């Protein structure tokens, strides 16, 4: 069986050689680089299965290494783990936004190192499964459309990002870096009012894109995107997409179609907030959540009162009261944050 190859980029000789020794004993093939520039050259020449990289280095730091590797299609999907003595949130956020898969904070022991590597290599093996599911949803659009086929190819070449529940993907005001495709899980987009209240502007499930308006307008994101549950997403970089949109009108038409549907959804949401009763709004929210699940039979939803309140535009106390009424009427069952839909037709009738 072919050994898996790991590149270690670390300017401290003792740390680098110690890591290499551990990996060699674990039966990995190891390449070593003592600075970022050499590391990029070795990565391009050997195409390792995983890269461990220090952040603070001479000639080219870890962020520069990751940036250059992301620009090369041959290395952009390679799992990348930062090694750092710095654990500040802003440093970690910067690396994760650039596409790093994980952080190991020095000092770390042998078990932490090997667990992090095995976890990332296992996730890499599962990427094709995630990609094939999403590509299958686009196949029916691809007949005779060269641009859609190029979009499919771009998705296949990109790295899957695993996002933990409640983790922020981007903040309102961040410069646009691309758009995102949800592969599994759910993502919400929100805006905060001046008094700190949260208004939910969108919900996205598997095979749905978000972040499109900021890309097309070339402006900062106008809302914050947060994972509602453990989620996997694929980021399509701004530069690659802009080239694709310029070359292939069919890709632009697809995104315009998505935007049009999102705009209609937002118009419907505004009408609901303006004219519908709180019971009707809650019924509509639950139906929207059911559609995201894309499954047959009885549906079980796991969502907090705060998120329901943000979606329906009402206070959390009102959410609790209405859900209690729905439970008493046999429409739903509740166990903590889990809501089971028992009578979908009645819920639909209430919405209408």
matplotlib code that plots the C-alpha trace (Angstrom):
import matplotlib.pyplot as plt

x = [0.0, 1.3, 2.4, 0.6, 2.9, 3.1, 5.0, 6.3, 7.1, 8.8, 11.8, 12.7, 15.0, 14.2, 10.4, 10.5, 12.8, 10.8, 7.5, 9.2, 10.4, 6.9, 5.4, 8.1, 7.3, 3.6, 4.5, 4.0, 6.4, 7.7, 9.1, 10.7, 11.1, 12.8, 11.0, 7.9, 9.4, 11.0, 7.8, 5.8, 8.4, 8.3, 4.4, 4.2, 6.9, 5.6, 1.9, 1.6, -1.5, -1.4, 0.7, 1.7, 2.9, 4.2, 2.9, 5.8, 8.7, 11.4, 11.1, 7.4, 5.1, 2.4, -0.4, 1.7, 2.3, -1.5, -2.3, 0.1, -1.0, -4.7, -3.9, -2.5, -5.3, -3.0, -2.6, -5.7, -7.6, -4.7, -5.6, -3.6, -2.9, -1.3, 1.3, 1.4, 2.3, -0.4, -3.9, -5.6, -9.0, -8.3, -5.2, -7.2, -10.1, -7.7, -6.2, -9.6, -11.0, -8.1, -8.9, -6.8, -8.4, -7.1, -4.7, -2.3, -1.1, 2.4, 3.4, 1.3, 2.0, 2.3, -1.4, -2.7, -0.6, -1.5, -5.2, -5.3, -3.6, -5.8, -9.0, -8.1, -7.0, -10.3, -12.3, -10.4, -11.4, -15.0, -14.9, -15.7, -18.9, -20.0, -19.0, -20.8, -24.0, -23.9, -22.8, -25.7, -28.1, -26.5, -26.2, -29.7, -28.6, -25.4, -26.8, -25.1, -23.9, -20.1, -20.2, -22.1, -19.7, -16.8, -18.6, -19.0, -15.3, -14.5, -16.5, -14.8, -11.4, -12.3, -11.7, -14.6, -14.7, -16.2, -18.1, -19.1, -22.6, -22.8, -19.4, -19.4, -18.5, -18.3, -19.4, -21.4, -18.9, -16.2, -14.8, -16.3, -14.0, -16.4, -19.7, -20.5, -22.2, -23.8, -22.9, -24.5, -26.2, -27.8, -26.6, -28.5, -27.8, -28.7, -28.7, -28.5, -30.7, -29.3, -30.7, -29.0, -32.0, -31.4, -33.3, -32.9, -32.6, -32.0, -31.8, -29.8, -29.6, -27.7, -27.0, -27.9, -25.6, -25.2, -23.2, -24.1, -25.3, -22.0, -20.0, -22.1, -22.0, -18.4, -19.2, -18.7, -21.1, -24.3, -25.2, -23.5, -23.5, -23.6, -23.9, -27.2, -25.7, -22.5, -22.2, -19.9, -19.5, -17.5, -16.1, -15.9, -13.3, -14.2, -11.4, -12.3, -16.0, -15.6, -13.6, -16.2, -19.1, -17.3, -16.7, -19.9, -23.3, -25.1, -23.4, -24.5, -28.0, -28.0, -27.0, -29.5, -32.2, -31.1, -31.1, -34.6, -35.9, -34.2, -35.7, -39.2, -38.7, -37.6, -40.7, -42.9, -41.2, -41.8, -45.5, -45.7, -44.1, -46.4, -49.8, -49.9, -50.8, -48.1, -49.7, -49.6, -46.0, -44.9, -46.7, -44.9, -41.5, -42.0, -43.0, -39.9, -37.8, -39.5, -38.7, -35.0, -35.0, -35.9, -37.2, -40.4, -42.7, -42.6, -40.0, -38.0, -36.6, -33.8, -33.8, -33.6, -36.3, -34.0, -33.6, -37.4, -37.9, -35.5, -37.1, -40.7, -39.9, -41.3, -40.2, -38.9, -41.7, -44.3, -42.5, -42.8, -46.5, -47.4, -45.4, -47.2, -50.5, -49.4, -48.5, -51.8, -53.6, -51.6, -49.8, -46.3, -44.4, -41.6, -38.5, -36.2, -35.0, -36.4, -39.7, -41.6, -44.1, -47.2, -49.8, -48.2, -51.5, -53.0, -49.9, -50.2, -53.8, -53.0, -50.4, -52.9]
y = [0.0, 3.4, 5.6, 8.9, 11.8, 14.7, 18.0, 19.7, 23.4, 24.6, 26.9, 25.5, 22.5, 20.7, 20.9, 20.0, 17.0, 15.8, 15.9, 14.1, 11.4, 10.8, 10.7, 8.4, 6.0, 6.2, 5.0, 8.3, 9.5, 12.9, 15.9, 18.8, 22.5, 25.0, 28.1, 29.0, 29.5, 26.0, 24.6, 25.9, 24.5, 21.1, 21.1, 21.9, 19.3, 16.4, 17.1, 15.8, 14.4, 16.8, 19.9, 20.9, 24.5, 27.0, 30.6, 32.8, 32.0, 33.9, 34.7, 33.6, 33.1, 30.5, 32.7, 33.4, 29.6, 28.9, 31.8, 30.5, 26.9, 27.9, 29.6, 26.3, 23.9, 20.9, 21.9, 23.9, 20.9, 19.6, 19.5, 22.2, 22.4, 25.4, 24.9, 28.0, 29.3, 31.9, 31.0, 34.4, 34.2, 36.8, 34.8, 31.6, 33.2, 34.7, 31.2, 29.5, 32.1, 31.6, 27.9, 26.3, 23.1, 23.0, 24.5, 22.8, 25.1, 24.4, 22.6, 19.6, 15.9, 12.9, 11.9, 15.3, 15.5, 12.1, 12.5, 15.8, 14.3, 11.2, 13.3, 15.5, 12.6, 10.8, 13.9, 14.3, 10.7, 11.6, 14.7, 12.9, 11.6, 15.2, 16.6, 13.9, 14.6, 18.3, 17.8, 15.4, 18.3, 20.4, 17.7, 18.4, 22.0, 21.0, 19.6, 21.6, 24.3, 24.5, 27.1, 24.9, 22.1, 24.4, 25.3, 21.6, 21.2, 24.1, 22.6, 19.3, 21.0, 23.0, 22.0, 21.1, 23.2, 21.7, 24.4, 23.8, 24.7, 28.5, 29.1, 32.3, 31.8, 35.5, 38.7, 41.6, 44.1, 41.6, 42.0, 39.4, 36.5, 34.3, 32.4, 29.3, 26.0, 24.1, 20.4, 19.2, 20.9, 24.3, 28.0, 31.1, 34.7, 37.5, 41.2, 42.9, 45.9, 48.9, 47.4, 44.1, 42.1, 39.5, 39.4, 36.3, 37.1, 33.6, 29.9, 27.6, 23.8, 21.2, 22.2, 25.8, 28.8, 31.9, 35.1, 35.7, 39.4, 40.6, 38.9, 40.3, 43.8, 43.5, 45.0, 43.7, 41.1, 42.8, 40.1, 37.6, 33.9, 31.4, 27.6, 26.4, 23.0, 21.1, 21.9, 21.3, 24.0, 24.5, 28.0, 29.2, 32.0, 35.4, 35.6, 32.2, 32.9, 36.3, 34.7, 32.0, 34.6, 36.7, 33.7, 31.8, 33.6, 30.3, 30.4, 34.1, 33.1, 30.3, 32.7, 35.4, 32.6, 31.8, 35.5, 36.0, 33.1, 34.5, 38.0, 36.5, 34.6, 37.9, 39.7, 37.0, 37.2, 41.0, 40.5, 37.9, 40.2, 43.1, 41.4, 37.9, 36.9, 35.5, 32.0, 32.1, 33.4, 30.5, 28.0, 29.5, 29.3, 25.6, 24.8, 26.5, 24.5, 21.3, 22.1, 22.4, 18.9, 17.4, 14.1, 12.1, 11.2, 12.7, 15.5, 16.3, 19.8, 20.8, 24.6, 27.1, 29.5, 32.4, 31.2, 30.7, 34.2, 35.7, 33.9, 34.8, 38.4, 38.0, 37.7, 34.4, 34.4, 34.6, 31.7, 29.6, 30.4, 29.5, 26.3, 25.3, 26.0, 23.9, 21.1, 21.2, 21.1, 18.0, 19.7, 19.3, 17.5, 19.1, 17.8, 20.7, 22.3, 19.4, 19.8, 16.9, 17.8, 15.6, 17.2, 18.7, 19.2, 21.2, 23.3, 23.9, 24.8, 27.3, 28.9, 29.4]
z = [0.0, -1.0, 2.0, 2.5, 2.1, 4.5, 4.1, 7.3, 6.9, 10.1, 10.6, 14.1, 13.4, 16.7, 16.3, 12.6, 13.1, 16.1, 14.0, 11.1, 13.4, 14.9, 11.4, 10.1, 13.0, 12.1, 8.6, 6.7, 4.0, 5.2, 3.3, 5.3, 4.6, 6.9, 5.4, 3.5, 0.1, 0.1, 1.4, -1.5, -3.9, -2.3, -2.2, -6.0, -6.8, -4.6, -4.2, -0.6, 0.9, 3.9, 4.9, 8.4, 8.4, 11.0, 10.8, 11.8, 9.4, 7.5, 3.7, 3.5, 6.5, 6.8, 5.5, 2.4, 1.9, 2.2, -0.2, -2.9, -2.6, -2.9, -6.2, -7.6, -8.7, -7.9, -4.2, -3.4, -2.0, 0.1, 3.8, 5.6, 9.3, 10.9, 13.7, 15.9, 19.3, 18.9, 19.8, 19.5, 18.0, 15.2, 14.1, 14.0, 12.1, 9.5, 8.8, 8.7, 6.3, 4.0, 3.9, 6.6, 7.9, 11.5, 14.1, 16.4, 19.2, 20.4, 22.5, 21.4, 22.1, 19.7, 20.1, 19.3, 16.2, 14.9, 15.7, 13.8, 10.8, 10.7, 11.1, 8.2, 5.9, 6.7, 5.8, 2.6, 1.6, 2.2, 0.0, -3.2, -1.6, -0.7, -4.1, -6.1, -4.3, -5.1, -8.7, -9.3, -8.4, -11.1, -13.8, -15.3, -16.0, -17.8, -21.1, -23.8, -21.3, -21.3, -18.4, -16.1, -16.8, -15.9, -12.7, -11.9, -12.5, -10.2, -7.4, -7.8, -7.4, -4.3, -0.7, 1.6, 4.8, 7.9, 9.9, 13.5, 14.8, 15.6, 13.8, 11.7, 8.0, 7.3, 9.0, 7.7, 6.3, 5.4, 1.9, -0.5, -1.0, -3.0, -2.8, -0.9, -1.7, 1.1, 0.9, 4.1, 7.1, 7.3, 7.2, 8.2, 7.1, 9.6, 10.1, 13.5, 14.4, 16.3, 19.5, 18.9, 17.7, 15.1, 11.8, 9.8, 6.1, 4.6, 5.3, 3.1, 3.0, 0.9, -2.8, -2.2, -2.8, -0.5, -0.8, -4.4, -4.2, -2.7, -5.4, -8.3, -6.8, -5.8, -2.4, 1.2, 2.5, 3.7, 6.2, 8.6, 7.7, 10.6, 10.7, 12.2, 12.8, 11.9, 8.2, 5.2, 2.6, -0.6, -1.2, -4.8, -4.9, -6.3, -8.9, -10.4, -10.5, -12.1, -14.9, -15.3, -15.4, -18.0, -20.2, -19.8, -19.9, -18.8, -15.4, -15.0, -15.9, -13.3, -10.6, -11.7, -11.5, -7.9, -7.0, -8.5, -6.4, -3.3, -4.0, -4.3, -1.0, 0.7, -0.7, 0.7, 4.0, 4.2, 3.4, 6.1, 8.7, 7.7, 7.4, 8.8, 12.4, 14.6, 14.4, 10.6, 10.5, 12.8, 10.5, 7.5, 9.2, 10.2, 6.6, 5.2, 7.6, 6.5, 2.9, 3.8, 5.2, 1.8, 3.3, 3.3, 6.2, 9.7, 9.9, 13.0, 13.3, 15.6, 16.0, 18.9, 20.0, 19.2, 15.6, 15.2, 16.7, 14.2, 11.3, 12.3, 13.4, 16.9, 20.6, 21.9, 24.5, 21.7, 20.0, 23.2, 23.5, 19.9, 20.0, 23.1, 21.4, 18.4, 20.7, 22.5, 19.1, 18.0, 15.2, 16.7, 19.4, 21.4, 23.2, 24.1, 20.8, 18.8, 17.0, 15.4, 12.8, 13.4, 11.2, 8.1, 6.2, 9.1, 9.3, 5.5, 5.9, 8.7, 6.4, 3.6]

ax = plt.figure().add_subplot(projection="3d")
ax.plot(x, y, z, "-o")
ax.set_aspect("equal")
plt.show()
